[in-house]
């Protein structure tokens, strides 16, 4: 019951009503002041899609390694959660198309789209989401080099926006061939424009090391414990070809990479070794997937997400990511696409 309902419906003698009114009014004005001061941490998301009667969508927080299932009924869905700070969420559709959504405390966001033309979907309700929508619509029909130029222009012009952080990760870190020096340069601009964002400062520290990484040299020393309690380290990888693969249970591209690696390991059981590293909140999040697909390689998941020491030591930067080495720990390749990784392994072992 809200404050005014309490004032109206409490069974109090007429004389007692006047003693209760000051409390009700004080509480009402206190709630109003708190609301005006931005204490509302609720984030609301509503969606409306034509040509989509019923479906399940996934809303993923890639930084925290969590996901929620959204049920579309009669073309609509609603979602609400508490937030302490802005976060970029990824809405994943049944056809694996992805839609970025900037979630900010106190905002209500509306998504309007057509299942037959998802690229034209609009996200409204905040300046950040409208900026993101403008970028997507502008670049829908551009070629990759032009999209990259447009992303850099947006980052430089809107470094203070969460959109800049998303574009940096999407087009500079998740690229087939990541440009770490350029990513470091742009991340510095974002850090200067958003000095209070701890996650940006952490990303900049990671990029400072990544921009010096090359696709050759020795694998850095590391030591971790897999989800079965076994110790793994760089000395574990002594096969002719060895692969460290970064994945997450909520990322379909990384799951596809793991499936390909499983087939390769069946083909070359004694010549190929694999260690997978999961960016999930808990080991249980990925365990069912690994068991279902009969993946028996060591899987590391310490629950620290992107702050995992192993991820930092190896310079793994996005999902999926990978490193290929020989039996001496020499790096033969890094950050290959799914097809290129399969091609590289077969080339080395044939």
Phi and psi in degrees as a GROMACS rama.xvg file:
@    title "Ramachandran Plot"
@    xaxis  label "Phi"
@    yaxis  label "Psi"
@TYPE xy
-80.4859  177.62  UNK-2
-62.3982  -47.0642  UNK-3
-68.9373  -34.909  UNK-4
-61.9415  -38.6798  UNK-5
-62.5948  -40.5202  UNK-6
-65.4638  -35.1285  UNK-7
-83.4251  -31.5128  UNK-8
-108.34  -8.01204  UNK-9
-66.8491  129.762  UNK-10
-79.4846  88.7249  UNK-11
-125.467  138.53  UNK-12
-54.5654  154.041  UNK-13
-53.5372  -40.502  UNK-14
-62.3853  -35.4851  UNK-15
-74.4123  -20.3659  UNK-16
-60.5535  -42.4991  UNK-17
-67.537  -28.32  UNK-18
-76.3826  -22.1739  UNK-19
-86.8827  -27.5499  UNK-20
-56.5346  -44.3761  UNK-21
-57.6169  -40.6847  UNK-22
-63.1467  -45.4093  UNK-23
-62.6944  -45.3415  UNK-24
-65.8155  -40.6211  UNK-25
-61.7785  -45.4918  UNK-26
-63.4594  -41.8257  UNK-27
-60.9869  -46.2125  UNK-28
-70.3572  -32.322  UNK-29
-64.0638  -44.6579  UNK-30
-63.3371  -38.1386  UNK-31
-63.6153  -43.6119  UNK-32
-64.5274  -44.275  UNK-33
-61.2898  -40.4829  UNK-34
-64.111  -40.7082  UNK-35
-68.3669  -26.9148  UNK-36
-84.2549  7.99392  UNK-37
81.6821  25.1978  UNK-38
-79.3537  -8.8166  UNK-39
-71.3002  114.223  UNK-40
-103.211  6.25111  UNK-41
-77.9816  136.878  UNK-42
-116.046  129.234  UNK-43
-119.594  137.684  UNK-44
-131.681  125.9  UNK-45
-124.095  141.432  UNK-46
-131.575  144.838  UNK-47
-137.458  122.1  UNK-48
-128.528  130.258  UNK-49
-78.0267  153.408  UNK-50
58.0126  27.9489  UNK-51
-140.442  92.7309  UNK-52
-75.6097  -59.4037  UNK-53
-133.069  138.803  UNK-54
-167.861  165.202  UNK-55
-114.44  125.223  UNK-56
-112.397  156.431  UNK-57
-117.704  132.38  UNK-58
-110.243  112.302  UNK-59
-110.83  133.839  UNK-60
-102.693  101.386  UNK-61
-69.9244  -28.8385  UNK-62
-70.7352  -37.3957  UNK-63
-95.3524  -8.40383  UNK-64
68.7514  31.8364  UNK-65
-119.652  158.663  UNK-66
-148.246  151.213  UNK-67
-123.738  146.914  UNK-68
-95.6214  127.498  UNK-69
-108.3  129.387  UNK-70
-99.6998  117.608  UNK-71
-88.8637  122.204  UNK-72
-128.014  125.884  UNK-73
54.2606  36.9186  UNK-74
78.9492  8.51685  UNK-75
-132.592  154.696  UNK-76
-151.373  158.621  UNK-77
-135.218  152.087  UNK-78
-150.303  141.355  UNK-79
-146.693  139.849  UNK-80
-154.778  164.429  UNK-81
-92.4173  138.239  UNK-82
-132.325  142.02  UNK-83
-98.281  -22.7985  UNK-84
-152.521  165.943  UNK-85
-64.3988  145.906  UNK-86
-145.583  147.854  UNK-87
-96.9981  118.66  UNK-88
-104.421  153.849  UNK-89
-120.023  119.885  UNK-90
-89.9792  120.706  UNK-91
-108.5  126.131  UNK-92
-92.0046  166.347  UNK-93
-56.6446  -28.1256  UNK-94
-89.6546  11.5319  UNK-95
73.6398  8.30794  UNK-96
-65.0307  150.48  UNK-97
-122.419  143.167  UNK-98
-131.646  117.406  UNK-99
-76.3532  140.039  UNK-100
-132.276  126.383  UNK-101
-86.3246  113.762  UNK-102
-96.8958  124.239  UNK-103
-131.263  139.186  UNK-104
-55.7583  135.834  UNK-105
83.156  3.7187  UNK-106
-106.917  147.348  UNK-107
-114.856  120.978  UNK-108
-112.848  138.784  UNK-109
-117.111  129.996  UNK-110
-109.597  130.986  UNK-111
-131.24  121.345  UNK-112
-155.697  179.308  UNK-113
-127.908  124.576  UNK-114
-59.5111  -24.1821  UNK-115
-85.0531  -5.62999  UNK-116
-152.401  66.6867  UNK-117
-65.0389  -25.2221  UNK-118
-61.723  -24.3469  UNK-119
-91.1261  6.93624  UNK-120
-61.4166  137.707  UNK-121
-109.824  146.042  UNK-122
-125.645  116.707  UNK-123
-127.062  161.135  UNK-124
127.662  -11.237  UNK-125
-153.611  156.782  UNK-126
-60.4134  -39.4436  UNK-127
-63.4736  -45.6581  UNK-128
-69.8213  -33.405  UNK-129
-70.6665  -33.578  UNK-130
-66.7876  -42.1686  UNK-131
-63.994  -42.9214  UNK-132
-60.8898  -42.2126  UNK-133
-60.9191  -40.7501  UNK-134
-64.8853  -46.4038  UNK-135
-61.3379  -45.9937  UNK-136
-66.0152  -35.2255  UNK-137
-70.2727  -33.0702  UNK-138
-100.944  2.33809  UNK-139
-51.2849  -42.2557  UNK-140
-107.272  14.3263  UNK-141
-84.6042  155.387  UNK-142
-79.8397  154.848  UNK-143
-50.0327  -44.3911  UNK-144
-61.0525  -36.4842  UNK-145
-72.335  -35.5582  UNK-146
-63.2716  -40.8267  UNK-147
-62.3856  -42.2622  UNK-148
-63.9046  -40.8755  UNK-149
-66.4894  -38.3966  UNK-150
-62.4977  -44.6839  UNK-151
-62.1809  -41.2522  UNK-152
-62.3545  -41.4  UNK-153
-64.4345  -42.8992  UNK-154
-62.3439  -43.9882  UNK-155
-66.5555  -36.1484  UNK-156
-81.795  -29.6627  UNK-157
-125.832  44.243  UNK-158
-60.9911  -23.2007  UNK-159
-80.3256  -7.23545  UNK-160
-96.1009  147.898  UNK-161
-58.7167  -21.8659  UNK-162
-61.5813  -38.2717  UNK-163
-60.7906  -41.2653  UNK-164
-64.1253  -43.1564  UNK-165
-62.2149  -47.0665  UNK-166
-62.853  -36.8142  UNK-167
-60.46  -48.5792  UNK-168
-69.2231  -42.1087  UNK-169
-69.3624  -41.8484  UNK-170
-105.676  -10.3171  UNK-171
-117.446  -29.4231  UNK-172
-100.798  -31.9949  UNK-173
-94.5045  10.7827  UNK-174
-71.961  158.794  UNK-175
-59.7047  -39.1362  UNK-176
-123.81  88.6498  UNK-177
-58.6749  137.904  UNK-178
-100.917  84.9467  UNK-179
-65.9675  -41.4945  UNK-180
-59.7458  -43.6517  UNK-181
-66.974  -39.5953  UNK-182
-61.2328  -40.316  UNK-183
-63.4276  -42.7984  UNK-184
-60.1964  -47.1532  UNK-185
-71.2292  -35.3293  UNK-186
-65.3081  -32.5961  UNK-187
-62.3382  -41.1096  UNK-188
-62.2756  -43.043  UNK-189
-65.9665  -42.3046  UNK-190
-60.0956  -42.08  UNK-191
-65.93  -32.1827  UNK-192
-84.1033  -20.4334  UNK-193
-130.019  63.8195  UNK-194
-63.7166  -19.8873  UNK-195
-89.4931  -6.12756  UNK-196
-84.0348  107.143  UNK-197
-62.9281  -38.6695  UNK-198
-63.1125  -33.5058  UNK-199
-68.5612  -41.8061  UNK-200
-63.1614  -38.7133  UNK-201
-66.4813  -41.1813  UNK-202
-63.8859  -39.0538  UNK-203
-63.7644  -40.5215  UNK-204
-62.226  -40.5163  UNK-205
-66.3225  -41.7573  UNK-206
-68.0833  -28.8316  UNK-207
-60.5607  -36.564  UNK-208
-80.3865  -37.7114  UNK-209
-66.1805  -33.2916  UNK-210
-68.3599  -13.8701  UNK-211
-94.7539  -7.81293  UNK-212
-75.6682  139.063  UNK-213
-119.876  171.841  UNK-214
-85.8808  8.46804  UNK-215
-128.967  177.832  UNK-216
102.833  -173.76  UNK-217
-93.4587  147.156  UNK-218
-65.9485  129.917  UNK-219
-60.3517  149.57  UNK-220
-68.7689  137.764  UNK-221
-149.028  160.247  UNK-222
-150.044  133.384  UNK-223
-153.421  172.929  UNK-224
-118.337  129.962  UNK-225
-81.1769  178.302  UNK-226
-70.5652  -9.11707  UNK-227
-100.145  6.25004  UNK-228
85.6275  8.77653  UNK-229
-90.1942  141.337  UNK-230
-80.5964  134.161  UNK-231
-127.152  149.09  UNK-232
-156.997  -178.953  UNK-233
-64.4628  -23.2614  UNK-234
-76.1684  -12.5895  UNK-235
-70.3117  -26.8928  UNK-236
-92.1219  84.8649  UNK-237
-118.582  11.2317  UNK-238
-78.2008  174.355  UNK-239
-58.1707  -43.7279  UNK-240
-128.601  136.601  UNK-241
-132.292  142.713  UNK-242
-132.384  131.892  UNK-243
-107.485  123.653  UNK-244
-121.108  126.891  UNK-245
-94.1352  128.67  UNK-246
-147.617  176.748  UNK-247
-152.44  148.188  UNK-248
-65.9875  -18.9071  UNK-249
-99.9824  4.907  UNK-250
-112.91  113.806  UNK-251
-70.1014  -35.2057  UNK-252
-62.9838  -38.9986  UNK-253
-72.521  -32.6471  UNK-254
-64.3437  -40.4101  UNK-255
-62.7934  -37.9202  UNK-256
-64.8676  -41.7299  UNK-257
-63.1858  -39.403  UNK-258
-62.9306  -41.8755  UNK-259
-63.9234  -39.7583  UNK-260
-66.4959  -35.2176  UNK-261
-62.9276  -43.1854  UNK-262
-65.1958  -39.2028  UNK-263
-65.7377  -38.0685  UNK-264
-68.9016  -32.2895  UNK-265
-67.9906  -33.6781  UNK-266
-74.6042  -36.9722  UNK-267
-125.766  63.9732  UNK-268
-61.2645  -32.2921  UNK-269
-103.657  1.17243  UNK-270
-117.464  -7.66102  UNK-271
-128.803  128.57  UNK-272
-119.014  144.166  UNK-273
-133.92  136.907  UNK-274
-123.536  123.331  UNK-275
-101.435  144.331  UNK-276
-122.567  120.362  UNK-277
-99.2574  129.014  UNK-278
-96.2078  64.9225  UNK-279
-116.845  158.522  UNK-280
-68.4139  -32.2749  UNK-281
-140.958  154.796  UNK-282
-59.1412  -32.163  UNK-283
-65.1448  -27.0816  UNK-284
-59.0402  -36.783  UNK-285
-102.026  -12.0361  UNK-286
-60.5235  -44.3204  UNK-287
-62.5838  -40.0982  UNK-288
-64.2717  -43.6106  UNK-289
-63.2595  -42.4449  UNK-290
-67.6275  -39.6263  UNK-291
-63.983  -36.1978  UNK-292
-96.1253  12.7322  UNK-293
55.8785  40.4743  UNK-294
-90.2675  118.004  UNK-295
-109.477  0.556678  UNK-296
-67.5726  155.484  UNK-297
-56.598  133.701  UNK-298
-124.305  122.775  UNK-299
-100.582  127.3  UNK-300
-147.287  100.354  UNK-301
-94.4594  0.967682  UNK-302
75.5143  5.94629  UNK-303
-92.8907  1.47222  UNK-304
55.106  -129.908  UNK-305
-74.4402  -7.91747  UNK-306
-91.7772  7.2752  UNK-307
-60.7725  128.978  UNK-308
-57.5897  -36.9161  UNK-309
-64.5263  -40.6132  UNK-310
-64.437  -42.1919  UNK-311
-67.2259  -43.3599  UNK-312
-62.1655  -36.857  UNK-313
-89.6209  -9.44537  UNK-314
72.5313  29.2057  UNK-315
-80.2384  131.393  UNK-316
-122.457  -18.5503  UNK-317
-154.426  175.322  UNK-318
-118.574  127.577  UNK-319
-81.6583  156.115  UNK-320
-140.612  162.688  UNK-321
-159.641  158.852  UNK-322
-133.907  134.792  UNK-323
-114.084  129.665  UNK-324
-131.328  166.298  UNK-325
-97.3277  -170.919  UNK-326
-68.1445  -18.2282  UNK-327
-95.1912  0.824114  UNK-328
87.7824  8.30713  UNK-329
-75.8267  130.325  UNK-330
-74.7622  123.451  UNK-331
-99.7309  -26.7126  UNK-332
-165.106  161.327  UNK-333
-150.856  143.554  UNK-334
56.3001  49.1546  UNK-335
-86.3991  149.513  UNK-336
-69.1935  169.303  UNK-337
-56.2144  -49.223  UNK-338
-66.2102  -42.6003  UNK-339
-66.6628  -33.5813  UNK-340
-65.6074  -46.1936  UNK-341
-60.7936  -44.9835  UNK-342
-61.871  -40.6561  UNK-343
-65.4025  -45.4174  UNK-344
-62.6557  -46.6676  UNK-345
-63.1957  -37.955  UNK-346
-63.5011  -41.6284  UNK-347
-71.7603  -35.2701  UNK-348
-94.0701  -12.3332  UNK-349
